[in-house]
Amino acid sequence: MSTVAENTILVSDKAKAKVIQLMQDAEVTNDSSYFLRVGVVGGGCSGLSYKLDFDNEIKPMDQVFEDNGVKVVTDLKSFLYLVNTELDFSDGLNGKGFYFNNPNASRSCGCGESFAV
C-alpha cells in the first residue's frame, strides 16, 4: 500500500506527458530553470479560475513541489485553494485539455475551468 504525500499538488501521468510535450514545443525542455506555474485567479462562472504557465522565476512566497517528475510552483494564496489537487489531462471526445481534481472545490462550472470553495 503506497502513501500519498499530503499538502502537495499532484500530476497525473497524462498531464506529465502533455507538460513535457508543451515544454518541448516552447523549447524550454533543456533549461532546468523552467517549471510549471499553477495559480488561481478571480473570475469564471463559479468565481475562481485556474491558471497554468511556464515560468523560470521563483518568488519569495512561492510554494515548490515535485510530483511524477514535474516541478510545480504556486504562490501561497493559490496554494490554499490547490492543496492536494491533482492536475490531469484529457484528450477525449468530451473535452480536451488540462483539468484539476480539486478536493477543496465545493462546486465547479460545467466547463470545468472555474470553481468555488
Jmol script that loads the backbone (N, CA, C; Angstrom):
load data "model"
ATOM      1  N   MET A   1       0.845  -1.177   0.000  1.00  0.00           N
ATOM      2  CA  MET A   1       0.000   0.000   0.000  1.00  0.00           C
ATOM      3  C   MET A   1       0.892   1.241   0.000  1.00  0.00           C
ATOM      4  N   SER A   2       0.682   2.103  -0.981  1.00  0.00           N
ATOM      5  CA  SER A   2       1.506   3.305  -1.067  1.00  0.00           C
ATOM      6  C   SER A   2       0.832   4.448  -0.333  1.00  0.00           C
ATOM      7  N   THR A   3       1.646   5.354   0.145  1.00  0.00           N
ATOM      8  CA  THR A   3       1.104   6.508   0.844  1.00  0.00           C
ATOM      9  C   THR A   3       1.182   7.722  -0.063  1.00  0.00           C
ATOM     10  N   VAL A   4       0.216   8.596   0.061  1.00  0.00           N
ATOM     11  CA  VAL A   4       0.166   9.812  -0.727  1.00  0.00           C
ATOM     12  C   VAL A   4       0.625  10.964   0.159  1.00  0.00           C
ATOM     13  N   ALA A   5       1.549  11.740  -0.360  1.00  0.00           N
ATOM     14  CA  ALA A   5       2.020  12.900   0.399  1.00  0.00           C
ATOM     15  C   ALA A   5       0.870  13.889   0.568  1.00  0.00           C
ATOM     16  N   GLU A   6       0.764  14.456   1.745  1.00  0.00           N
ATOM     17  CA  GLU A   6      -0.279  15.446   1.980  1.00  0.00           C
ATOM     18  C   GLU A   6       0.279  16.838   1.755  1.00  0.00           C
ATOM     19  N   ASN A   7      -0.640  17.772   1.509  1.00  0.00           N
ATOM     20  CA  ASN A   7      -0.283  19.168   1.301  1.00  0.00           C
ATOM     21  C   ASN A   7       0.687  19.331   0.132  1.00  0.00           C
ATOM     22  N   THR A   8       0.246  18.881  -1.003  1.00  0.00           N
ATOM     23  CA  THR A   8       1.047  18.956  -2.214  1.00  0.00           C
ATOM     24  C   THR A   8       0.136  19.200  -3.412  1.00  0.00           C
ATOM     25  N   ILE A   9       0.713  19.298  -4.581  1.00  0.00           N
ATOM     26  CA  ILE A   9      -0.028  19.327  -5.834  1.00  0.00           C
ATOM     27  C   ILE A   9       0.460  18.135  -6.637  1.00  0.00           C
ATOM     28  N   LEU A  10      -0.465  17.319  -7.094  1.00  0.00           N
ATOM     29  CA  LEU A  10      -0.146  16.078  -7.778  1.00  0.00           C
ATOM     30  C   LEU A  10      -0.259  16.248  -9.294  1.00  0.00           C
ATOM     31  N   VAL A  11       0.475  15.427 -10.042  1.00  0.00           N
ATOM     32  CA  VAL A  11       0.467  15.475 -11.500  1.00  0.00           C
ATOM     33  C   VAL A  11       0.248  14.053 -12.017  1.00  0.00           C
ATOM     34  N   SER A  12      -0.816  13.845 -12.792  1.00  0.00           N
ATOM     35  CA  SER A  12      -1.092  12.518 -13.346  1.00  0.00           C
ATOM     36  C   SER A  12      -0.109  12.200 -14.469  1.00  0.00           C
ATOM     37  N   ASP A  13      -0.068  10.940 -14.889  1.00  0.00           N
ATOM     38  CA  ASP A  13       0.809  10.534 -15.984  1.00  0.00           C
ATOM     39  C   ASP A  13       0.447  11.248 -17.286  1.00  0.00           C
ATOM     40  N   LYS A  14      -0.850  11.378 -17.570  1.00  0.00           N
ATOM     41  CA  LYS A  14      -1.283  12.057 -18.796  1.00  0.00           C
ATOM     42  C   LYS A  14      -0.903  13.534 -18.769  1.00  0.00           C
ATOM     43  N   ALA A  15      -1.059  14.181 -17.624  1.00  0.00           N
ATOM     44  CA  ALA A  15      -0.689  15.591 -17.503  1.00  0.00           C
ATOM     45  C   ALA A  15       0.823  15.744 -17.666  1.00  0.00           C
ATOM     46  N   LYS A  16       1.584  14.837 -17.077  1.00  0.00           N
ATOM     47  CA  LYS A  16       3.040  14.887 -17.201  1.00  0.00           C
ATOM     48  C   LYS A  16       3.448  14.807 -18.666  1.00  0.00           C
ATOM     49  N   ALA A  17       2.874  13.873 -19.408  1.00  0.00           N
ATOM     50  CA  ALA A  17       3.218  13.712 -20.824  1.00  0.00           C
ATOM     51  C   ALA A  17       2.902  14.981 -21.614  1.00  0.00           C
ATOM     52  N   LYS A  18       1.765  15.604 -21.326  1.00  0.00           N
ATOM     53  CA  LYS A  18       1.386  16.823 -22.043  1.00  0.00           C
ATOM     54  C   LYS A  18       2.281  17.992 -21.649  1.00  0.00           C
ATOM     55  N   VAL A  19       2.630  18.115 -20.380  1.00  0.00           N
ATOM     56  CA  VAL A  19       3.529  19.180 -19.934  1.00  0.00           C
ATOM     57  C   VAL A  19       4.875  19.041 -20.638  1.00  0.00           C
ATOM     58  N   ILE A  20       5.403  17.819 -20.705  1.00  0.00           N
ATOM     59  CA  ILE A  20       6.685  17.592 -21.379  1.00  0.00           C
ATOM     60  C   ILE A  20       6.592  17.980 -22.853  1.00  0.00           C
ATOM     61  N   GLN A  21       5.492  17.585 -23.501  1.00  0.00           N
ATOM     62  CA  GLN A  21       5.306  17.928 -24.918  1.00  0.00           C
ATOM     63  C   GLN A  21       5.247  19.445 -25.113  1.00  0.00           C
ATOM     64  N   LEU A  22       4.502  20.138 -24.253  1.00  0.00           N
ATOM     65  CA  LEU A  22       4.378  21.593 -24.368  1.00  0.00           C
ATOM     66  C   LEU A  22       5.704  22.295 -24.074  1.00  0.00           C
ATOM     67  N   MET A  23       6.483  21.749 -23.141  1.00  0.00           N
ATOM     68  CA  MET A  23       7.795  22.322 -22.860  1.00  0.00           C
ATOM     69  C   MET A  23       8.727  22.145 -24.061  1.00  0.00           C
ATOM     70  N   GLN A  24       8.622  20.989 -24.724  1.00  0.00           N
ATOM     71  CA  GLN A  24       9.411  20.770 -25.936  1.00  0.00           C
ATOM     72  C   GLN A  24       8.996  21.760 -27.024  1.00  0.00           C
ATOM     73  N   ASP A  25       7.689  21.952 -27.197  1.00  0.00           N
ATOM     74  CA  ASP A  25       7.177  22.903 -28.191  1.00  0.00           C
ATOM     75  C   ASP A  25       7.661  24.321 -27.903  1.00  0.00           C
ATOM     76  N   ALA A  26       7.750  24.679 -26.619  1.00  0.00           N
ATOM     77  CA  ALA A  26       8.205  26.019 -26.215  1.00  0.00           C
ATOM     78  C   ALA A  26       9.731  26.110 -26.159  1.00  0.00           C
ATOM     79  N   GLU A  27      10.405  24.995 -26.449  1.00  0.00           N
ATOM     80  CA  GLU A  27      11.863  24.916 -26.460  1.00  0.00           C
ATOM     81  C   GLU A  27      12.493  25.284 -25.112  1.00  0.00           C
ATOM     82  N   VAL A  28      11.868  24.822 -24.028  1.00  0.00           N
ATOM     83  CA  VAL A  28      12.421  25.053 -22.688  1.00  0.00           C
ATOM     84  C   VAL A  28      12.716  23.741 -21.953  1.00  0.00           C
ATOM     85  N   THR A  29      12.631  22.620 -22.662  1.00  0.00           N
ATOM     86  CA  THR A  29      12.849  21.317 -22.043  1.00  0.00           C
ATOM     87  C   THR A  29      14.248  21.180 -21.470  1.00  0.00           C
ATOM     88  N   ASN A  30      15.244  21.691 -22.170  1.00  0.00           N
ATOM     89  CA  ASN A  30      16.627  21.518 -21.737  1.00  0.00           C
ATOM     90  C   ASN A  30      17.093  22.579 -20.749  1.00  0.00           C
ATOM     91  N   ASP A  31      16.198  23.464 -20.352  1.00  0.00           N
ATOM     92  CA  ASP A  31      16.537  24.511 -19.383  1.00  0.00           C
ATOM     93  C   ASP A  31      15.894  24.146 -18.044  1.00  0.00           C
ATOM     94  N   SER A  32      16.701  23.661 -17.123  1.00  0.00           N
ATOM     95  CA  SER A  32      16.169  23.165 -15.844  1.00  0.00           C
ATOM     96  C   SER A  32      15.611  24.268 -14.949  1.00  0.00           C
ATOM     97  N   SER A  33      15.776  25.536 -15.339  1.00  0.00           N
ATOM     98  CA  SER A  33      15.225  26.617 -14.526  1.00  0.00           C
ATOM     99  C   SER A  33      13.722  26.775 -14.758  1.00  0.00           C
ATOM    100  N   TYR A  34      13.181  26.159 -15.818  1.00  0.00           N
ATOM    101  CA  TYR A  34      11.747  26.289 -16.115  1.00  0.00           C
ATOM    102  C   TYR A  34      10.925  25.256 -15.355  1.00  0.00           C
ATOM    103  N   PHE A  35       9.728  25.667 -14.974  1.00  0.00           N
ATOM    104  CA  PHE A  35       8.802  24.817 -14.238  1.00  0.00           C
ATOM    105  C   PHE A  35       7.378  25.190 -14.623  1.00  0.00           C
ATOM    106  N   LEU A  36       6.438  24.404 -14.151  1.00  0.00           N
ATOM    107  CA  LEU A  36       5.023  24.664 -14.380  1.00  0.00           C
ATOM    108  C   LEU A  36       4.493  25.512 -13.240  1.00  0.00           C
ATOM    109  N   ARG A  37       4.003  26.697 -13.560  1.00  0.00           N
ATOM    110  CA  ARG A  37       3.393  27.562 -12.549  1.00  0.00           C
ATOM    111  C   ARG A  37       1.881  27.357 -12.605  1.00  0.00           C
ATOM    112  N   VAL A  38       1.309  27.036 -11.446  1.00  0.00           N
ATOM    113  CA  VAL A  38      -0.134  26.828 -11.311  1.00  0.00           C
ATOM    114  C   VAL A  38      -0.664  27.910 -10.385  1.00  0.00           C
ATOM    115  N   GLY A  39      -1.782  28.491 -10.758  1.00  0.00           N
ATOM    116  CA  GLY A  39      -2.344  29.538  -9.920  1.00  0.00           C
ATOM    117  C   GLY A  39      -3.855  29.560  -9.954  1.00  0.00           C
ATOM    118  N   VAL A  40      -4.416  30.360  -9.074  1.00  0.00           N
ATOM    119  CA  VAL A  40      -5.851  30.585  -9.004  1.00  0.00           C
ATOM    120  C   VAL A  40      -6.070  32.081  -9.106  1.00  0.00           C
ATOM    121  N   VAL A  41      -6.981  32.475  -9.988  1.00  0.00           N
ATOM    122  CA  VAL A  41      -7.313  33.887 -10.166  1.00  0.00           C
ATOM    123  C   VAL A  41      -8.825  34.053 -10.062  1.00  0.00           C
ATOM    124  N   GLY A  42      -9.259  35.252  -9.698  1.00  0.00           N
ATOM    125  CA  GLY A  42     -10.687  35.540  -9.637  1.00  0.00           C
ATOM    126  C   GLY A  42     -11.275  35.562 -11.037  1.00  0.00           C
ATOM    127  N   GLY A  43     -12.494  35.045 -11.169  1.00  0.00           N
ATOM    128  CA  GLY A  43     -13.167  35.062 -12.461  1.00  0.00           C
ATOM    129  C   GLY A  43     -13.802  33.726 -12.778  1.00  0.00           C
ATOM    130  N   GLY A  44     -14.411  33.659 -13.928  1.00  0.00           N
ATOM    131  CA  GLY A  44     -15.095  32.433 -14.327  1.00  0.00           C
ATOM    132  C   GLY A  44     -16.500  32.394 -13.762  1.00  0.00           C
ATOM    133  N   CYS A  45     -17.296  31.477 -14.253  1.00  0.00           N
ATOM    134  CA  CYS A  45     -18.702  31.439 -13.844  1.00  0.00           C
ATOM    135  C   CYS A  45     -18.907  30.973 -12.405  1.00  0.00           C
ATOM    136  N   SER A  46     -17.912  30.342 -11.788  1.00  0.00           N
ATOM    137  CA  SER A  46     -18.056  29.910 -10.397  1.00  0.00           C
ATOM    138  C   SER A  46     -17.266  30.771  -9.419  1.00  0.00           C
ATOM    139  N   GLY A  47     -16.542  31.770  -9.907  1.00  0.00           N
ATOM    140  CA  GLY A  47     -15.861  32.693  -9.013  1.00  0.00           C
ATOM    141  C   GLY A  47     -14.348  32.651  -9.058  1.00  0.00           C
ATOM    142  N   LEU A  48     -13.756  31.458  -9.239  1.00  0.00           N
ATOM    143  CA  LEU A  48     -12.299  31.320  -9.282  1.00  0.00           C
ATOM    144  C   LEU A  48     -11.924  30.488 -10.507  1.00  0.00           C
ATOM    145  N   SER A  49     -10.805  30.821 -11.131  1.00  0.00           N
ATOM    146  CA  SER A  49     -10.334  30.081 -12.300  1.00  0.00           C
ATOM    147  C   SER A  49      -8.895  29.638 -12.093  1.00  0.00           C
ATOM    148  N   TYR A  50      -8.546  28.547 -12.770  1.00  0.00           N
ATOM    149  CA  TYR A  50      -7.178  28.035 -12.723  1.00  0.00           C
ATOM    150  C   TYR A  50      -6.337  28.715 -13.796  1.00  0.00           C
ATOM    151  N   LYS A  51      -5.046  28.820 -13.518  1.00  0.00           N
ATOM    152  CA  LYS A  51      -4.115  29.408 -14.479  1.00  0.00           C
ATOM    153  C   LYS A  51      -2.872  28.531 -14.534  1.00  0.00           C
ATOM    154  N   LEU A  52      -2.407  28.222 -15.741  1.00  0.00           N
ATOM    155  CA  LEU A  52      -1.206  27.417 -15.958  1.00  0.00           C
ATOM    156  C   LEU A  52      -0.261  28.168 -16.881  1.00  0.00           C
ATOM    157  N   ASP A  53       1.027  28.081 -16.606  1.00  0.00           N
ATOM    158  CA  ASP A  53       2.015  28.718 -17.469  1.00  0.00           C
ATOM    159  C   ASP A  53       3.384  28.137 -17.146  1.00  0.00           C
ATOM    160  N   PHE A  54       4.335  28.335 -18.047  1.00  0.00           N
ATOM    161  CA  PHE A  54       5.717  28.001 -17.752  1.00  0.00           C
ATOM    162  C   PHE A  54       6.402  29.258 -17.237  1.00  0.00           C
ATOM    163  N   ASP A  55       7.288  29.083 -16.287  1.00  0.00           N
ATOM    164  CA  ASP A  55       7.969  30.212 -15.677  1.00  0.00           C
ATOM    165  C   ASP A  55       9.373  29.749 -15.292  1.00  0.00           C
ATOM    166  N   ASN A  56      10.256  30.702 -15.049  1.00  0.00           N
ATOM    167  CA  ASN A  56      11.594  30.350 -14.574  1.00  0.00           C
ATOM    168  C   ASN A  56      12.060  31.265 -13.447  1.00  0.00           C
ATOM    169  N   GLU A  57      11.089  31.932 -12.807  1.00  0.00           N
ATOM    170  CA  GLU A  57      11.420  32.829 -11.705  1.00  0.00           C
ATOM    171  C   GLU A  57      10.597  32.469 -10.471  1.00  0.00           C
ATOM    172  N   ILE A  58      11.297  32.048  -9.424  1.00  0.00           N
ATOM    173  CA  ILE A  58      10.618  31.716  -8.168  1.00  0.00           C
ATOM    174  C   ILE A  58      10.581  32.969  -7.309  1.00  0.00           C
ATOM    175  N   LYS A  59       9.380  33.281  -6.825  1.00  0.00           N
ATOM    176  CA  LYS A  59       9.172  34.466  -5.997  1.00  0.00           C
ATOM    177  C   LYS A  59       9.285  34.087  -4.517  1.00  0.00           C
ATOM    178  N   PRO A  60       9.493  35.052  -3.641  1.00  0.00           N
ATOM    179  CA  PRO A  60       9.756  34.757  -2.220  1.00  0.00           C
ATOM    180  C   PRO A  60       8.697  33.895  -1.518  1.00  0.00           C
ATOM    181  N   MET A  61       7.419  34.067  -1.790  1.00  0.00           N
ATOM    182  CA  MET A  61       6.380  33.321  -1.080  1.00  0.00           C
ATOM    183  C   MET A  61       5.868  32.112  -1.865  1.00  0.00           C
ATOM    184  N   ASP A  62       6.567  31.731  -2.934  1.00  0.00           N
ATOM    185  CA  ASP A  62       6.152  30.580  -3.742  1.00  0.00           C
ATOM    186  C   ASP A  62       6.298  29.275  -2.972  1.00  0.00           C
ATOM    187  N   GLN A  63       5.419  28.356  -3.289  1.00  0.00           N
ATOM    188  CA  GLN A  63       5.465  27.008  -2.760  1.00  0.00           C
ATOM    189  C   GLN A  63       5.949  26.115  -3.902  1.00  0.00           C
ATOM    190  N   VAL A  64       6.951  25.287  -3.661  1.00  0.00           N
ATOM    191  CA  VAL A  64       7.562  24.477  -4.710  1.00  0.00           C
ATOM    192  C   VAL A  64       7.322  22.994  -4.399  1.00  0.00           C
ATOM    193  N   PHE A  65       6.866  22.263  -5.425  1.00  0.00           N
ATOM    194  CA  PHE A  65       6.572  20.839  -5.286  1.00  0.00           C
ATOM    195  C   PHE A  65       7.143  20.106  -6.481  1.00  0.00           C
ATOM    196  N   GLU A  66       7.329  18.825  -6.327  1.00  0.00           N
ATOM    197  CA  GLU A  66       7.652  17.983  -7.466  1.00  0.00           C
ATOM    198  C   GLU A  66       6.867  16.701  -7.322  1.00  0.00           C
ATOM    199  N   ASP A  67       6.132  16.362  -8.372  1.00  0.00           N
ATOM    200  CA  ASP A  67       5.386  15.111  -8.383  1.00  0.00           C
ATOM    201  C   ASP A  67       5.497  14.504  -9.769  1.00  0.00           C
ATOM    202  N   ASN A  68       5.738  13.218  -9.813  1.00  0.00           N
ATOM    203  CA  ASN A  68       5.785  12.485 -11.071  1.00  0.00           C
ATOM    204  C   ASN A  68       6.825  13.091 -12.026  1.00  0.00           C
ATOM    205  N   GLY A  69       7.898  13.661 -11.470  1.00  0.00           N
ATOM    206  CA  GLY A  69       8.959  14.228 -12.285  1.00  0.00           C
ATOM    207  C   GLY A  69       8.673  15.617 -12.826  1.00  0.00           C
ATOM    208  N   VAL A  70       7.590  16.246 -12.385  1.00  0.00           N
ATOM    209  CA  VAL A  70       7.230  17.590 -12.850  1.00  0.00           C
ATOM    210  C   VAL A  70       7.360  18.557 -11.677  1.00  0.00           C
ATOM    211  N   LYS A  71       8.135  19.628 -11.888  1.00  0.00           N
ATOM    212  CA  LYS A  71       8.281  20.667 -10.869  1.00  0.00           C
ATOM    213  C   LYS A  71       7.102  21.631 -11.013  1.00  0.00           C
ATOM    214  N   VAL A  72       6.351  21.783  -9.930  1.00  0.00           N
ATOM    215  CA  VAL A  72       5.168  22.636  -9.904  1.00  0.00           C
ATOM    216  C   VAL A  72       5.381  23.713  -8.850  1.00  0.00           C
ATOM    217  N   VAL A  73       5.111  24.962  -9.226  1.00  0.00           N
ATOM    218  CA  VAL A  73       5.268  26.089  -8.316  1.00  0.00           C
ATOM    219  C   VAL A  73       3.966  26.874  -8.295  1.00  0.00           C
ATOM    220  N   THR A  74       3.583  27.320  -7.107  1.00  0.00           N
ATOM    221  CA  THR A  74       2.389  28.142  -6.966  1.00  0.00           C
ATOM    222  C   THR A  74       2.636  29.189  -5.884  1.00  0.00           C
ATOM    223  N   ASP A  75       1.920  30.292  -5.978  1.00  0.00           N
ATOM    224  CA  ASP A  75       2.034  31.288  -4.921  1.00  0.00           C
ATOM    225  C   ASP A  75       1.258  30.789  -3.701  1.00  0.00           C
ATOM    226  N   LEU A  76       1.571  31.340  -2.541  1.00  0.00           N
ATOM    227  CA  LEU A  76       0.984  30.864  -1.290  1.00  0.00           C
ATOM    228  C   LEU A  76      -0.533  31.012  -1.278  1.00  0.00           C
ATOM    229  N   LYS A  77      -1.060  32.124  -1.771  1.00  0.00           N
ATOM    230  CA  LYS A  77      -2.508  32.338  -1.781  1.00  0.00           C
ATOM    231  C   LYS A  77      -3.215  31.282  -2.641  1.00  0.00           C
ATOM    232  N   SER A  78      -2.671  31.007  -3.815  1.00  0.00           N
ATOM    233  CA  SER A  78      -3.270  29.984  -4.683  1.00  0.00           C
ATOM    234  C   SER A  78      -3.194  28.611  -4.045  1.00  0.00           C
ATOM    235  N   PHE A  79      -2.085  28.331  -3.353  1.00  0.00           N
ATOM    236  CA  PHE A  79      -1.922  27.014  -2.753  1.00  0.00           C
ATOM    237  C   PHE A  79      -3.011  26.706  -1.735  1.00  0.00           C
ATOM    238  N   LEU A  80      -3.507  27.725  -1.061  1.00  0.00           N
ATOM    239  CA  LEU A  80      -4.596  27.500  -0.099  1.00  0.00           C
ATOM    240  C   LEU A  80      -5.820  26.903  -0.780  1.00  0.00           C
ATOM    241  N   TYR A  81      -6.021  27.203  -2.058  1.00  0.00           N
ATOM    242  CA  TYR A  81      -7.128  26.638  -2.834  1.00  0.00           C
ATOM    243  C   TYR A  81      -6.751  25.331  -3.521  1.00  0.00           C
ATOM    244  N   LEU A  82      -5.452  25.087  -3.702  1.00  0.00           N
ATOM    245  CA  LEU A  82      -4.986  23.961  -4.513  1.00  0.00           C
ATOM    246  C   LEU A  82      -4.414  22.790  -3.717  1.00  0.00           C
ATOM    247  N   VAL A  83      -4.337  22.905  -2.411  1.00  0.00           N
ATOM    248  CA  VAL A  83      -3.725  21.848  -1.610  1.00  0.00           C
ATOM    249  C   VAL A  83      -4.365  20.489  -1.931  1.00  0.00           C
ATOM    250  N   ASN A  84      -3.507  19.516  -2.231  1.00  0.00           N
ATOM    251  CA  ASN A  84      -3.887  18.136  -2.574  1.00  0.00           C
ATOM    252  C   ASN A  84      -4.700  18.014  -3.866  1.00  0.00           C
ATOM    253  N   THR A  85      -4.593  18.981  -4.746  1.00  0.00           N
ATOM    254  CA  THR A  85      -5.249  18.931  -6.047  1.00  0.00           C
ATOM    255  C   THR A  85      -4.389  18.135  -7.022  1.00  0.00           C
ATOM    256  N   GLU A  86      -5.047  17.377  -7.901  1.00  0.00           N
ATOM    257  CA  GLU A  86      -4.336  16.647  -8.940  1.00  0.00           C
ATOM    258  C   GLU A  86      -4.571  17.308 -10.286  1.00  0.00           C
ATOM    259  N   LEU A  87      -3.485  17.624 -10.978  1.00  0.00           N
ATOM    260  CA  LEU A  87      -3.555  18.127 -12.338  1.00  0.00           C
ATOM    261  C   LEU A  87      -3.627  16.921 -13.266  1.00  0.00           C
ATOM    262  N   ASP A  88      -4.614  16.924 -14.157  1.00  0.00           N
ATOM    263  CA  ASP A  88      -4.793  15.815 -15.088  1.00  0.00           C
ATOM    264  C   ASP A  88      -4.987  16.381 -16.485  1.00  0.00           C
ATOM    265  N   PHE A  89      -4.981  15.516 -17.469  1.00  0.00           N
ATOM    266  CA  PHE A  89      -5.177  15.939 -18.856  1.00  0.00           C
ATOM    267  C   PHE A  89      -6.099  14.949 -19.533  1.00  0.00           C
ATOM    268  N   SER A  90      -7.027  15.483 -20.329  1.00  0.00           N
ATOM    269  CA  SER A  90      -7.950  14.646 -21.084  1.00  0.00           C
ATOM    270  C   SER A  90      -7.844  15.001 -22.557  1.00  0.00           C
ATOM    271  N   ASP A  91      -7.801  13.983 -23.384  1.00  0.00           N
ATOM    272  CA  ASP A  91      -7.814  14.211 -24.822  1.00  0.00           C
ATOM    273  C   ASP A  91      -8.993  13.492 -25.465  1.00  0.00           C
ATOM    274  N   GLY A  92     -10.035  13.270 -24.677  1.00  0.00           N
ATOM    275  CA  GLY A  92     -11.207  12.544 -25.143  1.00  0.00           C
ATOM    276  C   GLY A  92     -12.182  13.413 -25.917  1.00  0.00           C
ATOM    277  N   LEU A  93     -13.245  12.794 -26.378  1.00  0.00           N
ATOM    278  CA  LEU A  93     -14.260  13.483 -27.168  1.00  0.00           C
ATOM    279  C   LEU A  93     -15.070  14.485 -26.351  1.00  0.00           C
ATOM    280  N   ASN A  94     -15.153  14.277 -25.045  1.00  0.00           N
ATOM    281  CA  ASN A  94     -15.955  15.160 -24.197  1.00  0.00           C
ATOM    282  C   ASN A  94     -15.199  16.391 -23.725  1.00  0.00           C
ATOM    283  N   GLY A  95     -14.049  16.607 -24.230  1.00  0.00           N
ATOM    284  CA  GLY A  95     -13.276  17.776 -23.827  1.00  0.00           C
ATOM    285  C   GLY A  95     -11.803  17.467 -23.855  1.00  0.00           C
ATOM    286  N   LYS A  96     -11.030  18.424 -24.291  1.00  0.00           N
ATOM    287  CA  LYS A  96      -9.595  18.239 -24.389  1.00  0.00           C
ATOM    288  C   LYS A  96      -8.911  19.341 -23.606  1.00  0.00           C
ATOM    289  N   GLY A  97      -7.968  18.960 -22.780  1.00  0.00           N
ATOM    290  CA  GLY A  97      -7.209  19.954 -22.053  1.00  0.00           C
ATOM    291  C   GLY A  97      -6.901  19.517 -20.636  1.00  0.00           C
ATOM    292  N   PHE A  98      -6.207  20.405 -19.933  1.00  0.00           N
ATOM    293  CA  PHE A  98      -5.883  20.160 -18.540  1.00  0.00           C
ATOM    294  C   PHE A  98      -7.127  20.378 -17.693  1.00  0.00           C
ATOM    295  N   TYR A  99      -7.253  19.603 -16.650  1.00  0.00           N
ATOM    296  CA  TYR A  99      -8.298  19.842 -15.668  1.00  0.00           C
ATOM    297  C   TYR A  99      -7.768  19.474 -14.288  1.00  0.00           C
ATOM    298  N   PHE A 100      -8.450  19.989 -13.281  1.00  0.00           N
ATOM    299  CA  PHE A 100      -7.999  19.856 -11.903  1.00  0.00           C
ATOM    300  C   PHE A 100      -9.000  19.024 -11.114  1.00  0.00           C
ATOM    301  N   ASN A 101      -8.499  17.983 -10.450  1.00  0.00           N
ATOM    302  CA  ASN A 101      -9.300  17.222  -9.497  1.00  0.00           C
ATOM    303  C   ASN A 101      -9.024  17.856  -8.142  1.00  0.00           C
ATOM    304  N   ASN A 102      -9.884  18.814  -7.783  1.00  0.00           N
ATOM    305  CA  ASN A 102      -9.639  19.643  -6.608  1.00  0.00           C
ATOM    306  C   ASN A 102     -10.569  19.245  -5.469  1.00  0.00           C
ATOM    307  N   PRO A 103     -10.032  18.638  -4.411  1.00  0.00           N
ATOM    308  CA  PRO A 103     -10.876  18.231  -3.283  1.00  0.00           C
ATOM    309  C   PRO A 103     -11.405  19.413  -2.468  1.00  0.00           C
ATOM    310  N   ASN A 104     -10.868  20.610  -2.706  1.00  0.00           N
ATOM    311  CA  ASN A 104     -11.277  21.796  -1.963  1.00  0.00           C
ATOM    312  C   ASN A 104     -12.448  22.525  -2.603  1.00  0.00           C
ATOM    313  N   ALA A 105     -12.770  22.196  -3.845  1.00  0.00           N
ATOM    314  CA  ALA A 105     -13.846  22.886  -4.558  1.00  0.00           C
ATOM    315  C   ALA A 105     -15.204  22.377  -4.087  1.00  0.00           C
ATOM    316  N   SER A 106     -16.069  23.298  -3.705  1.00  0.00           N
ATOM    317  CA  SER A 106     -17.415  22.908  -3.295  1.00  0.00           C
ATOM    318  C   SER A 106     -18.327  22.768  -4.503  1.00  0.00           C
ATOM    319  N   ARG A 107     -18.001  23.483  -5.580  1.00  0.00           N
ATOM    320  CA  ARG A 107     -18.738  23.334  -6.838  1.00  0.00           C
ATOM    321  C   ARG A 107     -17.851  23.825  -7.969  1.00  0.00           C
ATOM    322  N   SER A 108     -18.152  23.371  -9.175  1.00  0.00           N
ATOM    323  CA  SER A 108     -17.425  23.843 -10.348  1.00  0.00           C
ATOM    324  C   SER A 108     -18.426  24.022 -11.477  1.00  0.00           C
ATOM    325  N   CYS A 109     -18.022  24.774 -12.476  1.00  0.00           N
ATOM    326  CA  CYS A 109     -18.921  25.032 -13.594  1.00  0.00           C
ATOM    327  C   CYS A 109     -18.896  23.841 -14.566  1.00  0.00           C
ATOM    328  N   GLY A 110     -19.788  23.852 -15.506  1.00  0.00           N
ATOM    329  CA  GLY A 110     -19.886  22.767 -16.472  1.00  0.00           C
ATOM    330  C   GLY A 110     -18.648  22.592 -17.329  1.00  0.00           C
ATOM    331  N   CYS A 111     -17.956  23.682 -17.617  1.00  0.00           N
ATOM    332  CA  CYS A 111     -16.764  23.594 -18.461  1.00  0.00           C
ATOM    333  C   CYS A 111     -15.553  23.126 -17.670  1.00  0.00           C
ATOM    334  N   GLY A 112     -15.612  23.147 -16.343  1.00  0.00           N
ATOM    335  CA  GLY A 112     -14.520  22.677 -15.505  1.00  0.00           C
ATOM    336  C   GLY A 112     -13.369  23.656 -15.377  1.00  0.00           C
ATOM    337  N   GLU A 113     -13.530  24.863 -15.873  1.00  0.00           N
ATOM    338  CA  GLU A 113     -12.451  25.836 -15.822  1.00  0.00           C
ATOM    339  C   GLU A 113     -12.542  26.782 -14.647  1.00  0.00           C
ATOM    340  N   SER A 114     -13.651  26.745 -13.914  1.00  0.00           N
ATOM    341  CA  SER A 114     -13.754  27.589 -12.730  1.00  0.00           C
ATOM    342  C   SER A 114     -14.394  26.792 -11.597  1.00  0.00           C
ATOM    343  N   PHE A 115     -14.228  27.321 -10.381  1.00  0.00           N
ATOM    344  CA  PHE A 115     -14.716  26.602  -9.204  1.00  0.00           C
ATOM    345  C   PHE A 115     -14.989  27.573  -8.080  1.00  0.00           C
ATOM    346  N   ALA A 116     -15.613  27.079  -7.026  1.00  0.00           N
ATOM    347  CA  ALA A 116     -15.857  27.842  -5.813  1.00  0.00           C
ATOM    348  C   ALA A 116     -15.489  26.972  -4.629  1.00  0.00           C
ATOM    349  N   VAL A 117     -15.157  27.617  -3.509  1.00  0.00           N
ATOM    350  CA  VAL A 117     -14.832  26.874  -2.285  1.00  0.00           C
ATOM    351  C   VAL A 117     -15.834  27.220  -1.205  1.00  0.00           C
TER     352      VAL A 117
END
end "model"
wireframe off; spacefill off
backbone 0.3
color backbone group
